[in-house]
């Protein structure tokens, strides 16, 4: 690398860490600083909050680690960009100061719903049998809970931002955010990629006003320039341009090279998703909108498994102490031993089948959904449970793939798998076998940061367009081919067992909810 070559500083503020990443124009990760963070604190059961200043402080620490780890000069940085976790909201007063902790996307509190939506929208929702879906939306809208339970804070709220908007404000002093980051309970028009029209029902169901919301710009558009405070905090020259990127999932897709609807981009992260990128507005589940893409003017047609690879972390915490201790003694990564655990069990987990709805959904699965494991016998061990978790997640994402294909009319022919779970060779092979398609791992683990860097490279004019930037900055690493015999086994289990599980168990989930009140 030439010491005069321009570099892009991508800030990736995820759920469990903040990473400061330097990329060159060939998509190589030149240097990295990673600061682990506490995802949230809970003042009450089900709450998930974090101080906004905590994210800003740890962003600075990640940048300090970056510069401590490399001989690269900060003067090579041509621009800065930000990608963050989705759906985390921040209340600021007129001076731009936080009024309360940020409510993290994992938060489970519910607002009160006072009667049905009135007027023409109410009649339409009743006609379409969407009343429960809309009530769920109103319950989960953080602004409703704040206005109901902390009215003095809501009254003082001048700016209501996602975490991306907050960090862009701290970097530039501008209340601007990317269209590509707008995923959450906000009055956003997912079809037109702008704030909802004045007559949209969303304004009727939440207390947010237009003046509270930031100006929206497309991904790849300059937001502003680094303030003196921000330049010092990041350790880079003051006045550098800050370019809009998108949410972490959207950036993962772009960083995986997913520009077309025939490439299924899977994220094996805390939340597991399968996405395609399309110029068409395609609802993967009816009345559930596609999210804005990191590619301007495009949509991310997404199916989400809310708890996703959180389930792997849950298993490791509850049942994986042995592997973690052995790994510590042997000086190896625990993931290597967990891969051995998977390989010790035959495909199909000897009849153990898992439905990964450890958190309820909105429409499919619905709010009554719970997780389940069926097929236990005296042969089963925790290794079988671990493999069944990975298989259940893959089945659920395959179901998502088929929903997307049915709604879009485009067959998915290639899989790109990113996120923490993609680093497991066993999980990658299992994915290829369940889908019956090659599973491709991008050349870098840091795909969300790379996607943000691609947005910045185009926005700064360092690449002329997105097609050129993606061709230059993304490529496939390892490829896992499906094994024919194993794929046939999985295909039968998926079609003859898994696809029937939710329909068969749904009435029991409703009864459990009626009796116990859970899930709320």
C-alpha positions, 0 to 999 in steps of 0.5 A: 500500500502506498502511503499516499493512498486514500483510506476510509474510516468506517465506524461500526457501532454494533450491539456488543462492540464499537469498531473503528475500521480503516479500508483502502479502495480495494476493500482491504481492512488496513487496520482495526480498533475494537472496543467491547461494550455493555449492550445495555443495562436494565432498571426494570425487567425487560428494559434495555437502555444505554447512555448515549454518551457511552456510545460516543466515549467508546467510539473514541476508545475504538479509534484510539486502539486503531491508531495504536495498532498501525503505522498508517497516518491519520492524514491518509483518511479521506472521509468518515462514515457511520453504520450502527445497530438498528432501532435504538432511539435517543431523545435530545433537548434543544441544546442537543443534550440527551434527556434520558438513556437511549432505548436499545432495540432489544428493549421489551417494554410495551406502551399502552394502546388507548382504543383503535385507530380512528377515521378512514385508517381505522376502517381500513385496518379493520377491513384488512384484519390488521388491527392486532398488527397495528396495535403491536406496532403502537405497543412497541413504539418507544416514543409512545411509552416515553410520552405516557410514562415520562411526559416531562421528558417528552415535552422537552424532546426537541430531537428524536434520533436513531443512534446513527443520527445521534452519532452523525450529530456528534460528528458534524453538529448537523441533525441529518441521517441516512435514509438507509438507517431508518429502521424502527418505530418511526413515521417513515415511508418505506416505499418512498424513502422519506418521512411519512406524508401528513395524512399517514396513519403513523402520525396518528399512532405516535406523538412524534412531530416532523420538527423532531426528526432529522433531515434525511439524505441518501446513502453515499451523500455527504452529511457534513464535516468533522467538528474540531471536537469530533476530529480530536475525538477520532484522532483525524484531521478536523473538517473531514467529510462525513458520508451517509452509510446505512444500518449495519444489516444494510451495509452487510449486504453491500459489503457482501456484494449483494447488488441483485435479487438473485443473491441471498445475503444472510447475516448470522448475527445477534439477529439472523436475517436473509436479504435480497437487494431489489429496485422493486418494493417487495414485501417479503411478508404481506404488510411488512415493508422492505427496509431501505438499502445501503444502495440508494433507491433500492430496497432490502427485502428481509426476513428476520429471526429476531433472536438469531445467533443470540441463541448460540450465545445463549447455549454457550452461556447456559451449556458451554462452560466445559468448552470455554474452560478447555479452550482457555487451558489450551489457548485456543478459541472456544469456537473451534471446540464448539465446531467439534461439538457440531461435527460429533452429531450426525446431520438431522441431530438424530431426530431433534428438531428446533423452531427458533422463535425464542422471541415472538414476531409481529405477523409470521410468526405472530406475537404468540410464538414461542420456541420449541424443540421436539423429538427428544430421546435418550440418545440426545445430549447437549451436542445434539441441542447445539446442532439442532439450534444451528439447523433450526436457524437454517430452516427458518432462514430457508423458509424466509428465502422461499417467502422472498422468492415467492413474493419477488418472482426471482429465484435466489441462486447464491448465498453470501453469509456474514456476521459472527456465526459465519466464522464457524466452518461447521455452520457454513457447511450446515447452511449449504446443506440445508439450502442445497446451495453453495454458501459463500463467505465474504473475504472479510469478516467486517462486512458492515464496515466495508459496506459503509466504506463503499458508500463513502468511497462513492460519496467521496468520488473515489469510485465513480459508481456503486457497481465499480466500487462493489467490484473493486472492494468485495470478493468471495473468500471460502465457498462451502458446497452442499453434500448431496446426501445430506441435503436430501436428508435436510430437505425431507426434514424441512418439508415434512416436519419443520414447515408443519411445526408452527401451524401445529403448535400455534394453538398451543402457543395461544393457550400458553399465552392465555394461561401465563400471560407470556409472551407479553 
